[in-house]
Amino acid sequence: MVTRKELTPLQLDALREVGNIGSGNAAVALSAMVDQKVLLSVPRASLLPLVKVSELVGGAETPVVGIYLRISGDATGSMLLLLEEKSAQELARLMCPGACGEDLDTVQQSALQETGSILAGSYLNALAQMTGLLLKPTVPGFAMDMAGAIIDFILVEISQSEDYVLVIETEFDVMERKIRGHLVLFPDLGSLDLILGRLGVSG
Amino acid sequence: MEEKQVSVGVAEYHVTHNPHTLVCFGLGSCVGIALYDGRRKIGGLAHVMLPDSKAISRKGSPGKFADTAIRSMVREMEKLGSRRKDMVAKIAGGACMFHIPGARNPRNVPGPCLGMQIGERNVEAVKRILEEMGIPLVAEDTGGDYGRTMRFRVSDGKVTVSSIRHGTREL
């Protein structure tokens, strides 16, 4: 099993490339859906101690919307679309222009959930093509709450026997509409050897 | 000793005899467990993720599991001079965070809950272990579908639980 020390700079580079290509594909999908330009940050790939994960999105108490999918198939893991509250409202407004209340109603929640599903799907498609692995996302779950509370749930699924998690994270930005969010892939560490092998950088 | 705030992160625990405030930020399905010896003003707070260390072969840190976290905290509190018979417990968290929008489960919580009902199992495990160890559970704010921040003031044992959608309450 891969541990923290065993990830080489080359392997981290390859994982960043996964983030690049995956989120690039997702950004194209998002851009087509909202008819706006979408900017992407340089992806980060790092092994983080459990305690540090919620700092990625500005601390455990930050109110966020999370759309979460579990990945099954040849490799397993989790995928999370995180949006700060304001961004989620703005994105929901773009997705269903009729409704524009301050609080997200069920229709808007479904719209965001569907957006998460499409973005994760495009991301995973790219990853599947790169690696030749079968990756099947589940129906997405929805939560609107403190970032820490949302992330701890995901950590449970992926960190039963590890104190570190591998996080591949990209920030995206719909400039015109002030929508910012994070797309995060958490490959299970048990699947990491397989993924690295397929990327041609096994240890 | 100056009062200060100590953040107890995921899979960590912290034991002290100083008048600090121990905090678990953003508990979701995780459970915050405050153990308090009011006679000696010794307290500990754990932020556990999983119910049982025995179910898993590669364990990692003791703070991650309900059983090992509670036992470790009790041991460290005893080292500071506390007695188990003087300890009481307050717990918070154990929520089910993700649901499918629009769907409701039989308990009328937005549902179905995704994942392995881990929040509920965490709470059950914590209660069972406290009972086994003879530590009374005097207050709890658990379950539901929302995240919580739990603050535990060791100077007087007061526990405050706050959330985004359901306000703040004292335990």
Interface residues (C-beta under 8 A of the other chain):
Chain A: L50 V51 K52 V53 S54 G59 A60 E61 P63 G66 Y68 R70 T106 Q109 S110 Q113 T138 V139 G141 F142 A143 D145 M146 A147 G148 A149 I150 I151 D152 F153 L155 V156 E157 S159 Q160 S161 E162 D163
Chain B: G9 V10 A11 E12 F25 G26 L27 G28 S29 C30 M49 L50 I56 S57 R58 K59 G60 S61 K64 A95 M97 F98 H99 I100 P101 G102 L114 G115 M116 I118 G119 D145 Y146 G147 R148 T149 S163 I164 R165
